[in-house]
Amino acid sequence: MDTVFIRGLRIETLIGIHDYERQGRQPIVLDIEMAWDNRPAAQGDDIALTLDYQKVSERLIDYVGSSECLLVETLAERCADLLREEFAIPWLRLRLSKPDAIDAADAVGVDIERGQR
Ligand SMILES: Nc1nc2c(c(=O)[nH]1)N=C([C@H](O)[C@@H](O)CO)CN2
């Protein structure tokens, strides 16, 4: 199975359960693998047949940048649903990291896998 991936997509958003987190935005980082048959695009050298990672990235920047979730689980699930519905992606694995949440940790977050490989 081929994939298209996006690694290290950093987006400022309002996220967290604590009052101080509701006062201002902080970064989250997305790492995403998305199932896609890359052969038709390669055969025709045709961007129209790709899962265009620029369009996917721009859509996520817009959506996440205007989100106000409490939990990383909620935002991860909503991103996965959006991608699968709007881009007809049959399977994806998505890691949502919060690099600034825990001082003693490089990052915390969730990994989810949705759809059929
Ligand atoms: N499983 C989770 N645990 C925690 C979350 C979360 O979103 N999912 N969030 C917090 C706080 O917002 C933390 O990120 C900032 O101190 C704590 N635990």
The ligand as a MOL file (V3000), in Angstrom:
LIG
                    3D

  0  0  0     0  0            999 V3000
M  V30 BEGIN CTAB
M  V30 COUNTS 18 19 0 0 0
M  V30 BEGIN ATOM
M  V30 1 N -4.8080 12.1750 27.4670 0
M  V30 2 C -4.6980 13.5120 27.7100 0
M  V30 3 N -4.1600 13.9560 28.8570 0
M  V30 4 C -4.0400 15.2980 29.0840 0
M  V30 5 C -4.4590 16.2290 28.1270 0
M  V30 6 C -5.0370 15.7400 26.8990 0
M  V30 7 O -5.4250 16.5190 25.9980 0
M  V30 8 N -5.1450 14.3810 26.7480 0
M  V30 9 N -4.2950 17.5790 28.3430 0
M  V30 10 C -3.7070 18.0210 29.4710 0
M  V30 11 C -3.3130 19.4370 29.6320 0
M  V30 12 O -4.0590 20.2990 28.7450 0
M  V30 13 C -1.8070 19.5000 29.3250 0
M  V30 14 O -1.6300 19.2630 27.9510 0
M  V30 15 C -1.2040 20.8700 29.6470 0
M  V30 16 O -0.7020 20.8450 30.9600 0
M  V30 17 C -3.2900 17.1100 30.5730 0
M  V30 18 N -3.5010 15.7300 30.2430 0
M  V30 END ATOM
M  V30 BEGIN BOND
M  V30 1 1 1 2
M  V30 2 2 2 3
M  V30 3 1 2 8
M  V30 4 1 3 4
M  V30 5 2 4 5
M  V30 6 1 4 18
M  V30 7 1 5 6
M  V30 8 1 5 9
M  V30 9 2 6 7
M  V30 10 1 6 8
M  V30 11 2 9 10
M  V30 12 1 10 11
M  V30 13 1 10 17
M  V30 14 1 11 12
M  V30 15 1 11 13
M  V30 16 1 13 14
M  V30 17 1 13 15
M  V30 18 1 15 16
M  V30 19 1 17 18
M  V30 END BOND
M  V30 END CTAB
M  END
